[in-house]
Amino acid sequence: MTLTVEAVYENGVLKPAQPLPFKEHEKVQLTVAAKETNIHQAYGIIGWKGTHEELEQILVEAEETEDLP
């Protein structure tokens, strides 16, 4: 069975937004993805090797695409 549910990460624990159809102590496999990540939230995850000007241009382009439907 595959489910996609929203959850909140709080105090080191993922808390689903709704009850899940599993038995108590049943083992499951999780794949976790952030619902939304922008470039500002991802800053520092990888080392930037480009110039400051290149980074500024990427940020401008990212902000412009956020306004698209």
N, CA, C and O atoms as a Tripos MOL2 file, in Angstrom:
@<TRIPOS>MOLECULE
protein
  276   275    69     0     0
PROTEIN
NO_CHARGES

@<TRIPOS>ATOM
      1 N           0.8480   -1.1660    0.0000 N.3       1 MET1
      2 CA          0.0000    0.0000    0.0000 C.3       1 MET1
      3 C           0.8970    1.2340    0.0000 C.2       1 MET1
      4 O           1.8800    1.2950    0.7390 O.2       1 MET1
      5 N           0.5570    2.2070   -0.8250 N.am      2 THR2
      6 CA          1.2960    3.4630   -0.8800 C.3       2 THR2
      7 C           0.3620    4.5970   -0.5140 C.2       2 THR2
      8 O          -0.7420    4.6960   -1.0490 O.2       2 THR2
      9 N           0.7990    5.4500    0.3910 N.am      3 LEU3
     10 CA          0.0180    6.6110    0.8240 C.3       3 LEU3
     11 C           0.8580    7.8580    0.6860 C.2       3 LEU3
     12 O           2.0760    7.8210    0.8560 O.2       3 LEU3
     13 N           0.2150    8.9470    0.3830 N.am      4 THR4
     14 CA          0.8590   10.2500    0.4400 C.3       4 THR4
     15 C           0.0610   11.0730    1.4320 C.2       4 THR4
     16 O          -1.1260   11.3260    1.2220 O.2       4 THR4
     17 N           0.7000   11.4880    2.5030 N.am      5 VAL5
     18 CA          0.0190   12.2630    3.5420 C.3       5 VAL5
     19 C           0.8820   13.4510    3.9390 C.2       5 VAL5
     20 O           2.1050   13.4230    3.8010 O.2       5 VAL5
     21 N           0.2370   14.4780    4.4270 N.am      6 GLU6
     22 CA          0.9760   15.6130    4.9760 C.3       6 GLU6
     23 C           1.3110   15.3110    6.4220 C.2       6 GLU6
     24 O           0.5450   14.6600    7.1320 O.2       6 GLU6
     25 N           2.4670   15.7920    6.8470 N.am      7 ALA7
     26 CA          2.8870   15.6210    8.2310 C.3       7 ALA7
     27 C           3.6730   16.8520    8.6460 C.2       7 ALA7
     28 O           4.1550   17.6160    7.8100 O.2       7 ALA7
     29 N           3.7910   17.0260    9.9400 N.am      8 VAL8
     30 CA          4.5840   18.1200   10.4960 C.3       8 VAL8
     31 C           5.7320   17.4990   11.2700 C.2       8 VAL8
     32 O           5.5310   16.5630   12.0430 O.2       8 VAL8
     33 N           6.9330   18.0150   11.0640 N.am      9 TYR9
     34 CA          8.0960   17.5590   11.8120 C.3       9 TYR9
     35 C           8.2020   18.4380   13.0460 C.2       9 TYR9
     36 O           8.3840   19.6510   12.9350 O.2       9 TYR9
     37 N           8.0880   17.8300   14.2270 N.am     10 GLU10
     38 CA          8.0610   18.5930   15.4680 C.3      10 GLU10
     39 C           8.7840   17.8240   16.5640 C.2      10 GLU10
     40 O           8.4560   16.6700   16.8420 O.2      10 GLU10
     41 N           9.7600   18.4610   17.1800 N.am     11 ASN11
     42 CA         10.5210   17.8360   18.2700 C.3      11 ASN11
     43 C          11.0900   16.4750   17.8860 C.2      11 ASN11
     44 O          11.0750   15.5390   18.6860 O.2      11 ASN11
     45 N          11.5920   16.3710   16.6540 N.am     12 GLY12
     46 CA         12.2320   15.1420   16.2090 C.3      12 GLY12
     47 C          11.2820   14.0420   15.7760 C.2      12 GLY12
     48 O          11.7140   12.9100   15.5580 O.2      12 GLY12
     49 N           9.9860   14.3500   15.6450 N.am     13 VAL13
     50 CA          8.9910   13.3350   15.2990 C.3      13 VAL13
     51 C           8.1260   13.8420   14.1490 C.2      13 VAL13
     52 O           7.7240   15.0050   14.1400 O.2      13 VAL13
     53 N           7.8350   12.9680   13.1720 N.am     14 LEU14
     54 CA          6.8870   13.2980   12.1240 C.3      14 LEU14
     55 C           5.4810   13.0160   12.6290 C.2      14 LEU14
     56 O           5.1960   11.9080   13.0820 O.2      14 LEU14
     57 N           4.6010   14.0070   12.5540 N.am     15 LYS15
     58 CA          3.2320   13.8500   13.0260 C.3      15 LYS15
     59 C           2.2870   13.9940   11.8380 C.2      15 LYS15
     60 O           2.1370   15.0940   11.3050 O.2      15 LYS15
     61 N           1.6410   12.8930   11.4100 N.am     16 PRO16
     62 CA          0.7210   12.9560   10.2740 C.3      16 PRO16
     63 C          -0.4720   13.8730   10.5690 C.2      16 PRO16
     64 O          -0.9110   13.9910   11.7130 O.2      16 PRO16
     65 N          -0.9850   14.5160    9.5200 N.am     17 ALA17
     66 CA         -2.1270   15.4110    9.6700 C.3      17 ALA17
     67 C          -3.4350   14.6520    9.8650 C.2      17 ALA17
     68 O          -4.4170   15.2260   10.3350 O.2      17 ALA17
     69 N          -3.4580   13.3690    9.5110 N.am     18 GLN18
     70 CA         -4.6600   12.5590    9.7050 C.3      18 GLN18
     71 C          -4.2540   11.1700   10.1850 C.2      18 GLN18
     72 O          -3.0920   10.7880   10.0500 O.2      18 GLN18
     73 N          -5.1840   10.4180   10.7360 N.am     19 PRO19
     74 CA         -4.8580    9.0540   11.1820 C.3      19 PRO19
     75 C          -4.4150    8.1770   10.0080 C.2      19 PRO19
     76 O          -4.8690    8.3540    8.8780 O.2      19 PRO19
     77 N          -3.5300    7.2370   10.2950 N.am     20 LEU20
     78 CA         -3.0300    6.3270    9.2600 C.3      20 LEU20
     79 C          -3.6180    4.9290    9.4760 C.2      20 LEU20
     80 O          -3.8910    4.5400   10.6110 O.2      20 LEU20
     81 N          -3.8120    4.1770    8.3920 N.am     21 PRO21
     82 CA         -4.4850    2.8740    8.4950 C.3      21 PRO21
     83 C          -3.5350    1.7160    8.8120 C.2      21 PRO21
     84 O          -3.5780    0.6770    8.1530 O.2      21 PRO21
     85 N          -2.6890    1.8940    9.8070 N.am     22 PHE22
     86 CA         -1.7350    0.8560   10.1650 C.3      22 PHE22
     87 C          -2.0230    0.3270   11.5650 C.2      22 PHE22
     88 O          -2.6110    1.0100   12.4030 O.2      22 PHE22
     89 N          -1.5970   -0.9000   11.7880 N.am     23 LYS23
     90 CA         -1.7320   -1.4910   13.1160 C.3      23 LYS23
     91 C          -0.6460   -0.9370   14.0230 C.2      23 LYS23
     92 O           0.4110   -0.5150   13.5530 O.2      23 LYS23
     93 N          -0.9060   -0.9380   15.3090 N.am     24 GLU24
     94 CA          0.0890   -0.5070   16.2830 C.3      24 GLU24
     95 C           1.3550   -1.3480   16.1290 C.2      24 GLU24
     96 O           1.2720   -2.5750   16.0630 O.2      24 GLU24
     97 N           2.5140   -0.7130   16.0710 N.am     25 HIS25
     98 CA          3.8400   -1.3270   15.9510 C.3      25 HIS25
     99 C           4.0910   -1.9490   14.5770 C.2      25 HIS25
    100 O           5.0860   -2.6530   14.4070 O.2      25 HIS25
    101 N           3.2310   -1.7150   13.6020 N.am     26 GLU26
    102 CA          3.4620   -2.2160   12.2440 C.3      26 GLU26
    103 C           4.6320   -1.4580   11.6370 C.2      26 GLU26
    104 O           4.7060   -0.2340   11.7450 O.2      26 GLU26
    105 N           5.5450   -2.1780   11.0000 N.am     27 LYS27
    106 CA          6.6920   -1.5390   10.3550 C.3      27 LYS27
    107 C           6.2890   -1.0320    8.9870 C.2      27 LYS27
    108 O           5.5940   -1.7130    8.2330 O.2      27 LYS27
    109 N           6.7360    0.1710    8.6790 N.am     28 VAL28
    110 CA          6.4650    0.7890    7.3860 C.3      28 VAL28
    111 C           7.7690    1.3580    6.8380 C.2      28 VAL28
    112 O           8.7590    1.4800    7.5590 O.2      28 VAL28
    113 N           7.7530    1.6980    5.5750 N.am     29 GLN29
    114 CA          8.9180    2.3230    4.9450 C.3      29 GLN29
    115 C           8.5110    3.7360    4.5480 C.2      29 GLN29
    116 O           7.4600    3.9240    3.9340 O.2      29 GLN29
    117 N           9.3230    4.7310    4.8880 N.am     30 LEU30
    118 CA          8.9990    6.1260    4.6130 C.3      30 LEU30
    119 C           9.8910    6.7000    3.5260 C.2      30 LEU30
    120 O          11.0860    6.4130    3.4590 O.2      30 LEU30
    121 N           9.2900    7.5100    2.6840 N.am     31 THR31
    122 CA         10.0280    8.3750    1.7720 C.3      31 THR31
    123 C           9.5670    9.7780    2.1080 C.2      31 THR31
    124 O           8.3740   10.0730    2.0270 O.2      31 THR31
    125 N          10.4840   10.6390    2.4800 N.am     32 VAL32
    126 CA         10.1130   11.9640    2.9620 C.3      32 VAL32
    127 C          10.6300   13.0260    2.0050 C.2      32 VAL32
    128 O          11.7830   12.9870    1.5740 O.2      32 VAL32
    129 N           9.7600   13.9730    1.6790 N.am     33 ALA33
    130 CA         10.1410   15.1060    0.8330 C.3      33 ALA33
    131 C           9.5380   16.3660    1.4270 C.2      33 ALA33
    132 O           8.3810   16.3710    1.8470 O.2      33 ALA33
    133 N          10.3130   17.4210    1.4620 N.am     34 ALA34
    134 CA          9.7830   18.6920    1.9360 C.3      34 ALA34
    135 C           8.6860   19.1430    0.9910 C.2      34 ALA34
    136 O           8.8140   19.0020   -0.2260 O.2      34 ALA34
    137 N           7.6200   19.6790    1.5350 N.am     35 LYS35
    138 CA          6.5000   20.1050    0.7150 C.3      35 LYS35
    139 C           6.9190   21.2250   -0.2180 C.2      35 LYS35
    140 O           6.5010   21.2670   -1.3750 O.2      35 LYS35
    141 N           7.7320   22.1190    0.2760 N.am     36 GLU36
    142 CA          8.1470   23.2590   -0.5280 C.3      36 GLU36
    143 C           9.5020   23.7200   -0.0240 C.2      36 GLU36
    144 O           9.6930   23.9210    1.1750 O.2      36 GLU36
    145 N          10.4210   23.8830   -0.9230 N.am     37 THR37
    146 CA         11.7310   24.3940   -0.5480 C.3      37 THR37
    147 C          12.1170   25.4740   -1.5410 C.2      37 THR37
    148 O          12.0530   25.2670   -2.7520 O.2      37 THR37
    149 N          12.5130   26.6150   -1.0290 N.am     38 ASN38
    150 CA         13.0220   27.6250   -1.9440 C.3      38 ASN38
    151 C          14.5330   27.7160   -1.7750 C.2      38 ASN38
    152 O          15.1000   27.1250   -0.8570 O.2      38 ASN38
    153 N          15.1520   28.4280   -2.6280 N.am     39 ILE39
    154 CA         16.6180   28.4550   -2.6450 C.3      39 ILE39
    155 C          17.1890   29.0480   -1.3580 C.2      39 ILE39
    156 O          18.2930   28.6940   -0.9460 O.2      39 ILE39
    157 N          16.4410   29.9460   -0.7250 N.am     40 HIS40
    158 CA         16.9260   30.5370    0.5200 C.3      40 HIS40
    159 C          16.9570   29.5030    1.6460 C.2      40 HIS40
    160 O          17.8610   29.5260    2.4810 O.2      40 HIS40
    161 N          15.9680   28.5890    1.6760 N.am     41 GLN41
    162 CA         15.9410   27.5520    2.6940 C.3      41 GLN41
    163 C          17.0600   26.5440    2.4770 C.2      41 GLN41
    164 O          17.5430   25.9410    3.4360 O.2      41 GLN41
    165 N          17.4790   26.3530    1.2300 N.am     42 ALA42
    166 CA         18.4850   25.3510    0.9030 C.3      42 ALA42
    167 C          19.9140   25.8930    1.0180 C.2      42 ALA42
    168 O          20.8740   25.1460    0.8320 O.2      42 ALA42
    169 N          20.0600   27.1760    1.3210 N.am     43 TYR43
    170 CA         21.3800   27.7820    1.3980 C.3      43 TYR43
    171 C          22.2820   27.0220    2.3690 C.2      43 TYR43
    172 O          21.8820   26.7300    3.4960 O.2      43 TYR43
    173 N          23.4660   26.7120    1.9390 N.am     44 GLY44
    174 CA         24.4420   26.0530    2.7910 C.3      44 GLY44
    175 C          24.4470   24.5410    2.6860 C.2      44 GLY44
    176 O          25.3270   23.8910    3.2500 O.2      44 GLY44
    177 N          23.4800   23.9600    1.9750 N.am     45 ILE45
    178 CA         23.4510   22.5040    1.8480 C.3      45 ILE45
    179 C          24.6120   22.0200    0.9930 C.2      45 ILE45
    180 O          25.2510   21.0170    1.3090 O.2      45 ILE45
    181 N          24.8790   22.7380   -0.0890 N.am     46 ILE46
    182 CA         26.0310   22.3970   -0.9220 C.3      46 ILE46
    183 C          26.9170   23.6260   -1.0200 C.2      46 ILE46
    184 O          26.4310   24.7550   -0.9630 O.2      46 ILE46
    185 N          28.1820   23.4130   -1.1640 N.am     47 GLY47
    186 CA         29.1000   24.5350   -1.2790 C.3      47 GLY47
    187 C          28.9590   25.2290   -2.6200 C.2      47 GLY47
    188 O          28.9910   24.5670   -3.6580 O.2      47 GLY47
    189 N          28.8060   26.5230   -2.6260 N.am     48 TRP48
    190 CA         28.6700   27.2870   -3.8580 C.3      48 TRP48
    191 C          30.0510   27.5460   -4.4300 C.2      48 TRP48
    192 O          30.9310   28.0440   -3.7280 O.2      48 TRP48
    193 N          30.2490   27.2120   -5.6980 N.am     49 LYS49
    194 CA         31.5460   27.3880   -6.3520 C.3      49 LYS49
    195 C          31.5410   28.5520   -7.3290 C.2      49 LYS49
    196 O          32.5820   28.9040   -7.8850 O.2      49 LYS49
    197 N          30.3620   29.1570   -7.5440 N.am     50 GLY50
    198 CA         30.2520   30.2580   -8.5010 C.3      50 GLY50
    199 C          30.5410   31.5940   -7.8520 C.2      50 GLY50
    200 O          30.9320   31.6840   -6.6880 O.2      50 GLY50
    201 N          30.3320   32.6370   -8.6570 N.am     51 THR51
    202 CA         30.5680   33.9970   -8.1720 C.3      51 THR51
    203 C          29.3130   34.5220   -7.4730 C.2      51 THR51
    204 O          28.2280   33.9540   -7.5930 O.2      51 THR51
    205 N          29.4900   35.6040   -6.7530 N.am     52 HIS52
    206 CA         28.3700   36.2590   -6.0830 C.3      52 HIS52
    207 C          27.3390   36.7290   -7.1150 C.2      52 HIS52
    208 O          26.1350   36.6200   -6.8840 O.2      52 HIS52
    209 N          27.8080   37.2460   -8.2400 N.am     53 GLU53
    210 CA         26.9110   37.7320   -9.2860 C.3      53 GLU53
    211 C          26.0690   36.5950   -9.8730 C.2      53 GLU53
    212 O          24.8830   36.7740  -10.1500 O.2      53 GLU53
    213 N          26.6840   35.4300  -10.0610 N.am     54 GLU54
    214 CA         25.9410   34.2810  -10.5820 C.3      54 GLU54
    215 C          24.8480   33.8550   -9.5950 C.2      54 GLU54
    216 O          23.7260   33.5460   -9.9960 O.2      54 GLU54
    217 N          25.1810   33.8420   -8.3300 N.am     55 LEU55
    218 CA         24.2090   33.4700   -7.3100 C.3      55 LEU55
    219 C          23.0560   34.4680   -7.2660 C.2      55 LEU55
    220 O          21.8960   34.0670   -7.1640 O.2      55 LEU55
    221 N          23.3570   35.7470   -7.3400 N.am     56 GLU56
    222 CA         22.3080   36.7660   -7.3520 C.3      56 GLU56
    223 C          21.3700   36.5640   -8.5360 C.2      56 GLU56
    224 O          20.1550   36.7050   -8.3910 O.2      56 GLU56
    225 N          21.9180   36.2340   -9.7080 N.am     57 GLN57
    226 CA         21.0800   36.0080  -10.8910 C.3      57 GLN57
    227 C          20.1740   34.7920  -10.6960 C.2      57 GLN57
    228 O          19.0050   34.8270  -11.0800 O.2      57 GLN57
    229 N          20.6910   33.7390  -10.1150 N.am     58 ILE58
    230 CA         19.8900   32.5400   -9.8410 C.3      58 ILE58
    231 C          18.7560   32.8790   -8.8800 C.2      58 ILE58
    232 O          17.6270   32.4290   -9.0730 O.2      58 ILE58
    233 N          19.0450   33.6630   -7.8530 N.am     59 LEU59
    234 CA         18.0150   34.0600   -6.8950 C.3      59 LEU59
    235 C          16.9240   34.9000   -7.5530 C.2      59 LEU59
    236 O          15.7410   34.7060   -7.2770 O.2      59 LEU59
    237 N          17.3140   35.8260   -8.4160 N.am     60 VAL60
    238 CA         16.3340   36.6590   -9.1330 C.3      60 VAL60
    239 C          15.4440   35.7840   -9.9990 C.2      60 VAL60
    240 O          14.2240   35.9490   -9.9890 O.2      60 VAL60
    241 N          16.0310   34.8530  -10.7510 N.am     61 GLU61
    242 CA         15.2540   33.9660  -11.6150 C.3      61 GLU61
    243 C          14.3250   33.0700  -10.7990 C.2      61 GLU61
    244 O          13.1930   32.8210  -11.2140 O.2      61 GLU61
    245 N          14.7830   32.5840   -9.6490 N.am     62 ALA62
    246 CA         13.9510   31.7300   -8.7970 C.3      62 ALA62
    247 C          12.7510   32.5040   -8.2730 C.2      62 ALA62
    248 O          11.6420   31.9710   -8.2420 O.2      62 ALA62
    249 N          12.9500   33.7360   -7.8650 N.am     63 GLU63
    250 CA         11.8460   34.5450   -7.3580 C.3      63 GLU63
    251 C          10.8400   34.8600   -8.4600 C.2      63 GLU63
    252 O           9.6400   34.9310   -8.1970 O.2      63 GLU63
    253 N          11.3190   35.0510   -9.7040 N.am     64 GLU64
    254 CA         10.4100   35.3210  -10.8190 C.3      64 GLU64
    255 C           9.5420   34.0970  -11.1270 C.2      64 GLU64
    256 O           8.3620   34.2480  -11.4420 O.2      64 GLU64
    257 N          10.1030   32.8960  -11.0410 N.am     65 THR65
    258 CA          9.3270   31.6970  -11.3490 C.3      65 THR65
    259 C           8.3540   31.3460  -10.2410 C.2      65 THR65
    260 O           7.3930   30.6180  -10.4910 O.2      65 THR65
    261 N           8.5650   31.8350   -9.0210 N.am     66 GLU66
    262 CA          7.6220   31.5810   -7.9170 C.3      66 GLU66
    263 C           6.2830   32.2510   -8.1770 C.2      66 GLU66
    264 O           5.2630   31.8250   -7.6350 O.2      66 GLU66
    265 N           6.2730   33.3000   -9.0020 N.am     67 ASP67
    266 CA          5.0420   34.0300   -9.3020 C.3      67 ASP67
    267 C           4.2180   33.3620  -10.3850 C.2      67 ASP67
    268 O           3.0830   33.7720  -10.6250 O.2      67 ASP67
    269 N           4.7530   32.3480  -11.0450 N.am     68 LEU68
    270 CA          4.0190   31.6540  -12.1050 C.3      68 LEU68
    271 C           2.9240   30.7820  -11.5220 C.2      68 LEU68
    272 O           3.0480   30.2910  -10.4000 O.2      68 LEU68
    273 N           1.8320   30.5820  -12.2920 N.am     69 PRO69
    274 CA          0.7380   29.7300  -11.7750 C.3      69 PRO69
    275 C           1.1330   28.2740  -11.6430 C.2      69 PRO69
    276 O           0.3210   27.4490  -11.2250 O.2      69 PRO69
@<TRIPOS>BOND
     1     1     2 1
     2     2     3 1
     3     3     4 2
     4     3     5 am
     5     5     6 1
     6     6     7 1
     7     7     8 2
     8     7     9 am
     9     9    10 1
    10    10    11 1
    11    11    12 2
    12    11    13 am
    13    13    14 1
    14    14    15 1
    15    15    16 2
    16    15    17 am
    17    17    18 1
    18    18    19 1
    19    19    20 2
    20    19    21 am
    21    21    22 1
    22    22    23 1
    23    23    24 2
    24    23    25 am
    25    25    26 1
    26    26    27 1
    27    27    28 2
    28    27    29 am
    29    29    30 1
    30    30    31 1
    31    31    32 2
    32    31    33 am
    33    33    34 1
    34    34    35 1
    35    35    36 2
    36    35    37 am
    37    37    38 1
    38    38    39 1
    39    39    40 2
    40    39    41 am
    41    41    42 1
    42    42    43 1
    43    43    44 2
    44    43    45 am
    45    45    46 1
    46    46    47 1
    47    47    48 2
    48    47    49 am
    49    49    50 1
    50    50    51 1
    51    51    52 2
    52    51    53 am
    53    53    54 1
    54    54    55 1
    55    55    56 2
    56    55    57 am
    57    57    58 1
    58    58    59 1
    59    59    60 2
    60    59    61 am
    61    61    62 1
    62    62    63 1
    63    63    64 2
    64    63    65 am
    65    65    66 1
    66    66    67 1
    67    67    68 2
    68    67    69 am
    69    69    70 1
    70    70    71 1
    71    71    72 2
    72    71    73 am
    73    73    74 1
    74    74    75 1
    75    75    76 2
    76    75    77 am
    77    77    78 1
    78    78    79 1
    79    79    80 2
    80    79    81 am
    81    81    82 1
    82    82    83 1
    83    83    84 2
    84    83    85 am
    85    85    86 1
    86    86    87 1
    87    87    88 2
    88    87    89 am
    89    89    90 1
    90    90    91 1
    91    91    92 2
    92    91    93 am
    93    93    94 1
    94    94    95 1
    95    95    96 2
    96    95    97 am
    97    97    98 1
    98    98    99 1
    99    99   100 2
   100    99   101 am
   101   101   102 1
   102   102   103 1
   103   103   104 2
   104   103   105 am
   105   105   106 1
   106   106   107 1
   107   107   108 2
   108   107   109 am
   109   109   110 1
   110   110   111 1
   111   111   112 2
   112   111   113 am
   113   113   114 1
   114   114   115 1
   115   115   116 2
   116   115   117 am
   117   117   118 1
   118   118   119 1
   119   119   120 2
   120   119   121 am
   121   121   122 1
   122   122   123 1
   123   123   124 2
   124   123   125 am
   125   125   126 1
   126   126   127 1
   127   127   128 2
   128   127   129 am
   129   129   130 1
   130   130   131 1
   131   131   132 2
   132   131   133 am
   133   133   134 1
   134   134   135 1
   135   135   136 2
   136   135   137 am
   137   137   138 1
   138   138   139 1
   139   139   140 2
   140   139   141 am
   141   141   142 1
   142   142   143 1
   143   143   144 2
   144   143   145 am
   145   145   146 1
   146   146   147 1
   147   147   148 2
   148   147   149 am
   149   149   150 1
   150   150   151 1
   151   151   152 2
   152   151   153 am
   153   153   154 1
   154   154   155 1
   155   155   156 2
   156   155   157 am
   157   157   158 1
   158   158   159 1
   159   159   160 2
   160   159   161 am
   161   161   162 1
   162   162   163 1
   163   163   164 2
   164   163   165 am
   165   165   166 1
   166   166   167 1
   167   167   168 2
   168   167   169 am
   169   169   170 1
   170   170   171 1
   171   171   172 2
   172   171   173 am
   173   173   174 1
   174   174   175 1
   175   175   176 2
   176   175   177 am
   177   177   178 1
   178   178   179 1
   179   179   180 2
   180   179   181 am
   181   181   182 1
   182   182   183 1
   183   183   184 2
   184   183   185 am
   185   185   186 1
   186   186   187 1
   187   187   188 2
   188   187   189 am
   189   189   190 1
   190   190   191 1
   191   191   192 2
   192   191   193 am
   193   193   194 1
   194   194   195 1
   195   195   196 2
   196   195   197 am
   197   197   198 1
   198   198   199 1
   199   199   200 2
   200   199   201 am
   201   201   202 1
   202   202   203 1
   203   203   204 2
   204   203   205 am
   205   205   206 1
   206   206   207 1
   207   207   208 2
   208   207   209 am
   209   209   210 1
   210   210   211 1
   211   211   212 2
   212   211   213 am
   213   213   214 1
   214   214   215 1
   215   215   216 2
   216   215   217 am
   217   217   218 1
   218   218   219 1
   219   219   220 2
   220   219   221 am
   221   221   222 1
   222   222   223 1
   223   223   224 2
   224   223   225 am
   225   225   226 1
   226   226   227 1
   227   227   228 2
   228   227   229 am
   229   229   230 1
   230   230   231 1
   231   231   232 2
   232   231   233 am
   233   233   234 1
   234   234   235 1
   235   235   236 2
   236   235   237 am
   237   237   238 1
   238   238   239 1
   239   239   240 2
   240   239   241 am
   241   241   242 1
   242   242   243 1
   243   243   244 2
   244   243   245 am
   245   245   246 1
   246   246   247 1
   247   247   248 2
   248   247   249 am
   249   249   250 1
   250   250   251 1
   251   251   252 2
   252   251   253 am
   253   253   254 1
   254   254   255 1
   255   255   256 2
   256   255   257 am
   257   257   258 1
   258   258   259 1
   259   259   260 2
   260   259   261 am
   261   261   262 1
   262   262   263 1
   263   263   264 2
   264   263   265 am
   265   265   266 1
   266   266   267 1
   267   267   268 2
   268   267   269 am
   269   269   270 1
   270   270   271 1
   271   271   272 2
   272   271   273 am
   273   273   274 1
   274   274   275 1
   275   275   276 2
@<TRIPOS>SUBSTRUCTURE
     1 MET1         2 RESIDUE 1 A MET
     2 THR2         6 RESIDUE 1 A THR
     3 LEU3        10 RESIDUE 1 A LEU
     4 THR4        14 RESIDUE 1 A THR
     5 VAL5        18 RESIDUE 1 A VAL
     6 GLU6        22 RESIDUE 1 A GLU
     7 ALA7        26 RESIDUE 1 A ALA
     8 VAL8        30 RESIDUE 1 A VAL
     9 TYR9        34 RESIDUE 1 A TYR
    10 GLU10       38 RESIDUE 1 A GLU
    11 ASN11       42 RESIDUE 1 A ASN
    12 GLY12       46 RESIDUE 1 A GLY
    13 VAL13       50 RESIDUE 1 A VAL
    14 LEU14       54 RESIDUE 1 A LEU
    15 LYS15       58 RESIDUE 1 A LYS
    16 PRO16       62 RESIDUE 1 A PRO
    17 ALA17       66 RESIDUE 1 A ALA
    18 GLN18       70 RESIDUE 1 A GLN
    19 PRO19       74 RESIDUE 1 A PRO
    20 LEU20       78 RESIDUE 1 A LEU
    21 PRO21       82 RESIDUE 1 A PRO
    22 PHE22       86 RESIDUE 1 A PHE
    23 LYS23       90 RESIDUE 1 A LYS
    24 GLU24       94 RESIDUE 1 A GLU
    25 HIS25       98 RESIDUE 1 A HIS
    26 GLU26      102 RESIDUE 1 A GLU
    27 LYS27      106 RESIDUE 1 A LYS
    28 VAL28      110 RESIDUE 1 A VAL
    29 GLN29      114 RESIDUE 1 A GLN
    30 LEU30      118 RESIDUE 1 A LEU
    31 THR31      122 RESIDUE 1 A THR
    32 VAL32      126 RESIDUE 1 A VAL
    33 ALA33      130 RESIDUE 1 A ALA
    34 ALA34      134 RESIDUE 1 A ALA
    35 LYS35      138 RESIDUE 1 A LYS
    36 GLU36      142 RESIDUE 1 A GLU
    37 THR37      146 RESIDUE 1 A THR
    38 ASN38      150 RESIDUE 1 A ASN
    39 ILE39      154 RESIDUE 1 A ILE
    40 HIS40      158 RESIDUE 1 A HIS
    41 GLN41      162 RESIDUE 1 A GLN
    42 ALA42      166 RESIDUE 1 A ALA
    43 TYR43      170 RESIDUE 1 A TYR
    44 GLY44      174 RESIDUE 1 A GLY
    45 ILE45      178 RESIDUE 1 A ILE
    46 ILE46      182 RESIDUE 1 A ILE
    47 GLY47      186 RESIDUE 1 A GLY
    48 TRP48      190 RESIDUE 1 A TRP
    49 LYS49      194 RESIDUE 1 A LYS
    50 GLY50      198 RESIDUE 1 A GLY
    51 THR51      202 RESIDUE 1 A THR
    52 HIS52      206 RESIDUE 1 A HIS
    53 GLU53      210 RESIDUE 1 A GLU
    54 GLU54      214 RESIDUE 1 A GLU
    55 LEU55      218 RESIDUE 1 A LEU
    56 GLU56      222 RESIDUE 1 A GLU
    57 GLN57      226 RESIDUE 1 A GLN
    58 ILE58      230 RESIDUE 1 A ILE
    59 LEU59      234 RESIDUE 1 A LEU
    60 VAL60      238 RESIDUE 1 A VAL
    61 GLU61      242 RESIDUE 1 A GLU
    62 ALA62      246 RESIDUE 1 A ALA
    63 GLU63      250 RESIDUE 1 A GLU
    64 GLU64      254 RESIDUE 1 A GLU
    65 THR65      258 RESIDUE 1 A THR
    66 GLU66      262 RESIDUE 1 A GLU
    67 ASP67      266 RESIDUE 1 A ASP
    68 LEU68      270 RESIDUE 1 A LEU
    69 PRO69      274 RESIDUE 1 A PRO
